[in-house]
């Protein structure tokens, strides 16, 4: 779809490609994930997404990625709403977003029974 008038039409949408990052439970594997995310940043990927289940805490991992990237958006897909207060989630995301230059995307949800109940 094109918008605009005259001989200078503009695209009404843009293509965006994002990746889902692995969330390993061991530091050596996390170093590999960070290297892959740095490459995705250089190649022009729009976003990288991290989930939260067993293992590492989500927001610390997002902070790691903020420090090793320049332009790629970093998304929480999803952060569970039962393990943290709304104020803590808001404060954490606001801090990450400020330090990343506005590159943080927050996805919220209930997570799964194994994560919440255990």
N, C-alpha and C positions, 0 to 999 in steps of 0.2 A: 504494500500500500504506500502511495506517495502523497505527501501533502505539500502545500506551498502553491504559489501562483507564478505565472509567467514561465520563464525559461530556467528557473532555479528551484526545482523541486527538492524536497528533503525527505529522508526516510522517516516513516512514522514509528519505526521500531529499530532496535539494533540486536544483533546476534550476541548472545552471551554464553560462555561455556564455563561451567564450574566443575570442580572435582570434589569427591568425598575422600577425605584423608583417612588412612588407617589410624586406629587408636590402639597401639600395642601396649602391652603391660610391662615391657622391659626397656631400660634406657637405650641400649644399643639400637634397637629397632626404631625408637623415636628419633634418633639422630638421622636415620635414613629417611624417615618421613619429612623431617625439616629440610633435608637436601632436595627432595622431590618438590616440595612446596616452593623453595627458592627458584627452581627451574620453571615451575608453572608461572610464577610471578614474572620472570624474565620473558617467557614465551607469550605473555599477554592474556592468560586466563583471567576471567572476571572474578571468580570467587573460589574459595576453598572452604569445605564444610567439615566440621568435627562433630561427632556424636558423643554421648556420654552414657556409659554403661558400667561394666566392671573395670577397675584399673584406675588410670589417671583421672584426676579432677579436670573438668572441661576448661575452666577459665584460665588456669595456669598454662595449659597447653596452648590456648589461644594467645596468651601473652608471649609465649616462646615464638609463635609464628609472626606476631607483630614485629618482634625484634629482628627477624631475619628476612623480612620482605619490605618492599617499597610501595607497591600500588595495589596488589590484589586484595579484594575484600575477604574478610575472615568471618565465617558464619558458625553460629552455634545451632546445630540442627539435630537434636533439640537439647535444651537445658531443662532438667526436670524441675517442676515447681514445688515439689514437696520437701526437698532437702535444704532449701534456703528460704529466708523471708523475702517478700517482695522488695523491701528496702535494700537488702544485701544484693539481690540480683541487679537492681537499678544502679546502685553505687558501683558495683563491679563493672557493669557494662559501660557506664558513663566514663569511668577511668580508662578502660581499654579503648573506648571510642576516641577519647581525647588524645591519648598517647599514640594512637594509630593514624591520626589525621582524618578521622571520620570513616574508617574502613570496616567497622564492626557491624555485623548483622545478627540480631537476636531471634532465635526461634525458641518458643516456650511450649511445653507440653507435659503430660503426666508421666512420661517414660513407661516402663514396663514393671510388672509385678515383681520379677526377680531382683530388679535394682531397688525398688522402693521398699519392698517387704524384707529384704535380707541385707 
